[in-house]
Amino acid sequence: MRRAALIGIILIVVIVLVGGAAYLLFPTGKPEIPEIKSVTNSWGDITADSSGIKTTIVVNNPNTFPIPIKGVEYQIFMNDVRIGSGQSVGEASLPAKGEHAITIITELENKKIPEWWVTHIRKGEKSDVKISGNIVFDLKLVEYKYPIEQIISTVRTNILGGKRTFEINERGMEPQMRSIENSWGEVTDDYTEIETKMVLYNPHLVPIYIHLIRYEIGMNEIKMGLGLSEETILLKPRSDTEIRFDTELDNHKLNDWWVTHLRNGERTSLEIKSELVYTAAGGEFTIELPVQKETMETNILGG
């Protein structure tokens, strides 16, 4: 009984002391929670292994006293793929009735780009880029974690472009491309399939046999895929013939492409080159088809 009474007295003393300390520290009442005014991001150092992001968070302190910042934890996601994380170094303090800018350097792991790419293509070339983390404030009596949750951009691309058509020379001597259209096929961790539908016109009065189609995909001059189709295709005289073939883009090379994309101001030039080997009137010939060119631009960090 005496022990219980003693514990009760001790608790009362603790409550009185804590209450008194709170009054001395915060005489105007409960401290107000600081407010995040803005979050801005910009690219930093870009290397073969990582992509640096400089993040500046401006926080306003509405209180009449300074508030120490214990630290900041920060992560960046693209389509829920965590591609980078960072944290502040050292302690800082929010001035009374003022704003303070917190700077964080985050390193994106370039090796995560192929994983993100798969989600981007599967979602119809759409990616939500978001940040998630906490700013930890020291409010003297308690520690408060201010959550940071923000979608900083939505990236939409049209990497392969649309259907292309070409003028036909009826008096020409070689097979001619009338139209070409590319679309995405199967997407795996290792490769991304491009399905091509090409319409060729044979201006000859005799049939032409295509024995070989070579193709090469480049993104910012990095060879992303090479292929060979050896199916024999008949082009009837004075007629259009539809040809379909698939090309595999090597996902393991996306890390290298990503570096060029950022260093080029988030801009990529895509080129698909192809050539035909065909026979006509007993002879074998090789021709280069028109190069398909597309440009992709992004604004991953928003702003």
PyMOL commands that set and color helices and strands:
alter all, ss='L'
color gray80, all
select helices_A, chain A and resi 2-25+110-122+251-263
alter helices_A, ss='H'
color red, helices_A
select strands_A, chain A and resi 35-46+50-61+67-78+81-87+92-94+98-109+126-138+143-156+164-165+176-187+191-202+208-219+222-229+233-235+239-250+267-280+283-288+292-297
alter strands_A, ss='S'
color yellow, strands_A
deselect
rebuild
show_as cartoon
